[in-house]
Amino acid sequence: MLAQLLAGATNLYNDNEWFSFLIVSLTWISTFFISAPIHNKLKIIGKSDQFIDKLIITNWLRVFLWTTLLITR
């Protein structure tokens, strides 16, 4: 993810590619503000089907974003 962020920032700076940078940024935002807190809750409380289901849903968002980036490149 870090390499993708650097590539997105470089493309934004050199080629003014806002779309790629936006998709990468949304992926980072969803990871750190949605998925990571769910991971932390699972770490604290242990196995929880409710939180695992939420994590699966958030991972589908990330899959969609990465696939969008792949298709548009």
Backbone as a chain_set.jsonl record, in Angstrom:
{"seq": "MLAQLLAGATNLYNDNEWFSFLIVSLTWISTFFISAPIHNKLKIIGKSDQFIDKLIITNWLRVFLWTTLLITR", "coords": {"N": [[0.814, -1.192, 0.0], [1.957, 1.207, 0.712], [3.82, 1.658, -1.34], [2.036, 1.969, -3.451], [0.749, 4.309, -2.681], [2.881, 6.136, -2.822], [3.412, 5.938, -5.578], [0.977, 6.888, -6.575], [1.028, 9.522, -5.582], [3.276, 10.479, -6.91], [2.417, 10.261, -9.586], [0.333, 12.082, -9.475], [1.725, 14.455, -8.995], [3.496, 14.585, -11.228], [1.909, 14.047, -13.562], [-0.559, 15.087, -13.082], [-2.63, 13.342, -12.296], [-5.453, 12.937, -10.911], [-7.505, 11.087, -10.414], [-6.415, 8.473, -9.943], [-4.915, 9.023, -7.649], [-6.972, 9.754, -5.942], [-8.426, 7.315, -5.691], [-6.483, 5.674, -4.468], [-6.138, 7.141, -2.118], [-8.71, 6.921, -0.981], [-8.69, 4.199, -0.476], [-6.702, 4.011, 1.496], [-7.927, 5.576, 3.484], [-10.252, 4.073, 4.021], [-9.03, 1.798, 4.979], [-7.597, 2.621, 7.324], [-9.484, 4.002, 8.877], [-11.771, 2.469, 8.952], [-11.409, -0.419, 8.556], [-9.093, -1.051, 10.166], [-9.842, -0.233, 12.872], [-11.81, -2.178, 13.339], [-10.305, -4.512, 13.246], [-8.758, -4.024, 15.524], [-10.736, -4.142, 17.53], [-11.452, -6.836, 17.317], [-9.059, -7.95, 18.107], [-9.02, -7.249, 20.79], [-11.472, -8.272, 21.914], [-11.601, -10.826, 20.961], [-12.744, -13.63, 18.976], [-15.526, -12.729, 17.064], [-18.444, -13.063, 15.454], [-20.041, -11.024, 14.476], [-18.291, -8.777, 14.212], [-16.436, -9.877, 12.478], [-18.019, -10.256, 10.207], [-18.519, -7.55, 9.6], [-15.93, -6.771, 8.974], [-15.429, -8.275, 6.682], [-17.236, -7.062, 4.91], [-16.129, -4.475, 4.779], [-13.731, -5.132, 3.602], [-14.561, -5.85, 1.058], [-15.171, -3.353, 0.019], [-12.595, -2.295, -0.182], [-11.503, -4.106, -2.021], [-13.064, -3.466, -4.254], [-12.19, -0.812, -4.696], [-9.388, -1.184, -5.256], [-9.629, -2.805, -7.512], [-10.925, -1.065, -9.257], [-8.897, 0.821, -9.587], [-6.979, -0.786, -10.856], [-8.298, -1.477, -13.259], [-8.635, 1.007, -14.472], [-6.103, 1.847, -15.023]], "CA": [[0.0, 0.0, 0.0], [2.828, 2.382, 0.766], [4.347, 1.855, -2.693], [0.94, 2.485, -4.273], [0.554, 5.708, -2.287], [3.982, 6.903, -3.41], [3.188, 5.987, -7.029], [-0.147, 7.794, -6.803], [1.483, 10.897, -5.335], [4.183, 10.821, -8.006], [1.591, 10.489, -10.776], [-0.397, 13.321, -9.261], [2.672, 15.556, -9.149], [4.061, 14.645, -12.583], [0.937, 13.988, -14.655], [-1.824, 15.636, -12.613], [-3.604, 12.25, -12.293], [-6.233, 13.033, -9.687], [-8.351, 9.918, -10.191], [-5.619, 7.417, -9.307], [-4.597, 9.455, -6.288], [-8.219, 9.694, -5.18], [-8.722, 5.918, -5.38], [-5.498, 5.23, -3.469], [-6.46, 7.833, -0.865], [-9.907, 6.289, -0.421], [-8.287, 2.893, 0.046], [-6.023, 4.269, 2.772], [-8.924, 6.058, 4.448], [-11.092, 2.945, 4.441], [-8.205, 0.874, 5.765], [-7.226, 3.12, 8.643], [-10.603, 4.505, 9.67], [-12.854, 1.496, 9.016], [-10.94, -1.792, 8.763], [-8.16, -1.167, 11.292], [-10.54, -0.27, 14.158], [-12.486, -3.476, 13.503], [-9.231, -5.44, 13.612], [-8.4, -3.759, 16.922], [-11.803, -4.684, 18.373], [-11.309, -8.294, 17.31], [-7.874, -8.259, 18.912], [-9.368, -7.072, 22.202], [-12.561, -9.124, 22.389], [-11.495, -12.176, 20.419], [-13.609, -13.95, 17.84], [-16.889, -12.208, 17.088], [-19.012, -13.182, 14.107], [-20.543, -9.703, 14.081], [-17.182, -7.948, 13.749], [-15.857, -10.535, 11.308], [-18.893, -9.91, 9.079], [-18.248, -6.149, 9.26], [-14.619, -6.712, 8.343], [-15.589, -8.802, 5.324], [-17.892, -6.019, 4.115], [-15.166, -3.398, 4.513], [-12.73, -5.635, 2.662], [-15.144, -5.76, -0.286], [-14.979, -1.965, -0.403], [-11.194, -2.161, -0.586], [-11.347, -4.87, -3.266], [-13.668, -2.645, -5.305], [-11.31, 0.323, -4.977], [-8.173, -1.656, -5.914], [-10.012, -3.27, -8.847], [-11.17, 0.143, -10.047], [-7.588, 1.37, -9.93], [-6.366, -1.685, -11.829], [-9.002, -1.392, -14.545], [-8.476, 2.34, -15.07], [-4.687, 2.107, -15.339]], "C": [[0.859, 1.258, 0.0], [3.404, 2.688, -0.616], [3.268, 2.44, -3.606], [0.664, 3.954, -3.948], [1.644, 6.59, -2.889], [3.824, 7.025, -4.929], [2.047, 6.943, -7.359], [0.251, 9.247, -6.618], [2.416, 11.366, -6.446], [3.406, 11.111, -9.277], [0.794, 11.782, -10.654], [0.519, 14.517, -9.52], [3.133, 15.712, -10.602], [3.013, 14.792, -13.681], [-0.429, 14.559, -14.29], [-2.958, 14.585, -12.656], [-4.349, 12.224, -10.963], [-6.992, 11.756, -9.383], [-7.595, 8.806, -9.476], [-5.299, 7.777, -7.861], [-5.83, 9.403, -5.392], [-8.543, 8.264, -4.767], [-7.762, 5.386, -4.317], [-5.794, 5.867, -2.116], [-7.689, 7.222, -0.197], [-9.598, 4.917, 0.157], [-7.596, 3.05, 1.396], [-7.021, 4.701, 3.851], [-9.78, 4.906, 4.944], [-10.304, 1.957, 5.29], [-8.014, 1.376, 7.191], [-8.393, 3.594, 9.505], [-11.776, 3.535, 9.764], [-12.32, 0.112, 9.383], [-10.044, -1.943, 9.994], [-8.865, -1.126, 12.651], [-11.289, -1.588, 14.404], [-11.465, -4.542, 13.881], [-8.851, -5.261, 15.085], [-9.461, -4.301, 17.88], [-11.713, -6.194, 18.44], [-10.116, -8.726, 18.157], [-8.191, -8.2, 20.408], [-10.387, -8.099, 22.675], [-12.472, -10.565, 21.917], [-12.495, -12.377, 19.293], [-15.022, -13.433, 18.071], [-17.427, -12.258, 15.666], [-19.512, -11.832, 13.593], [-19.416, -8.834, 13.519], [-16.485, -8.561, 12.541], [-16.692, -10.222, 10.075], [-18.676, -8.465, 8.636], [-16.913, -6.019, 8.523], [-14.68, -7.227, 6.908], [-16.221, -7.752, 4.421], [-16.907, -4.893, 3.792], [-14.076, -3.858, 3.559], [-13.26, -5.621, 1.229], [-15.038, -4.345, -0.834], [-13.558, -1.773, -0.918], [-10.915, -2.922, -1.875], [-11.905, -4.073, -4.44], [-12.745, -1.488, -5.692], [-10.047, -0.111, -5.712], [-8.475, -2.143, -7.331], [-10.277, -2.095, -9.767], [-9.846, 0.759, -10.494], [-6.913, 0.515, -10.999], [-6.999, -1.525, -13.214], [-8.749, -0.053, -15.24], [-7.027, 2.669, -15.414], [-4.397, 1.556, -16.662]], "O": [[0.519, 2.252, -0.641], [3.47, 3.851, -1.016], [3.553, 3.304, -4.435], [0.377, 4.747, -4.844], [1.357, 7.669, -3.407], [4.071, 8.088, -5.499], [2.138, 7.718, -8.311], [-0.142, 10.108, -7.406], [2.351, 12.52, -6.872], [3.691, 12.085, -9.974], [0.609, 12.494, -11.642], [0.126, 15.475, -10.187], [3.158, 16.819, -11.14], [3.198, 15.566, -14.62], [-1.355, 14.519, -15.1], [-4.094, 14.903, -13.008], [-3.923, 11.569, -10.012], [-7.115, 11.373, -8.22], [-8.095, 8.253, -8.496], [-5.4, 6.941, -6.963], [-5.736, 9.048, -4.217], [-8.898, 8.022, -3.613], [-8.187, 4.721, -3.372], [-5.71, 5.202, -1.083], [-7.703, 7.027, 1.018], [-10.179, 4.519, 1.167], [-7.879, 2.301, 2.332], [-6.956, 4.238, 4.99], [-10.011, 4.772, 6.145], [-10.848, 1.351, 6.213], [-8.243, 0.64, 8.151], [-8.299, 3.587, 10.732], [-12.685, 3.746, 10.567], [-12.722, -0.466, 10.393], [-10.226, -2.873, 10.78], [-8.517, -1.921, 13.524], [-11.385, -2.052, 15.541], [-11.732, -5.383, 14.74], [-8.648, -6.241, 15.802], [-9.124, -4.857, 18.926], [-11.879, -6.777, 19.512], [-10.166, -9.75, 18.84], [-7.687, -9.006, 21.19], [-10.197, -8.729, 23.715], [-13.189, -11.431, 22.418], [-13.022, -11.417, 18.731], [-15.629, -13.664, 19.117], [-16.92, -11.572, 14.779], [-19.41, -11.543, 12.401], [-19.575, -8.223, 12.462], [-15.996, -7.837, 11.673], [-16.141, -9.952, 9.008], [-18.651, -8.18, 7.439], [-16.791, -5.251, 7.569], [-14.044, -6.662, 6.019], [-15.786, -7.573, 3.283], [-16.86, -4.415, 2.659], [-13.553, -3.056, 2.785], [-12.496, -5.405, 0.288], [-14.834, -4.162, -2.035], [-13.345, -1.161, -1.965], [-10.173, -2.44, -2.73], [-11.285, -4.014, -5.502], [-12.543, -1.219, -6.876], [-9.664, 0.523, -6.696], [-7.681, -1.926, -8.246], [-9.895, -2.124, -10.937], [-9.701, 1.167, -11.646], [-6.337, 1.05, -11.946], [-6.292, -1.448, -14.219], [-8.66, 0.003, -16.466], [-6.768, 3.694, -16.045], [-3.266, 1.657, -17.138]]}, "num_chains": 1, "name": "protein.A"}
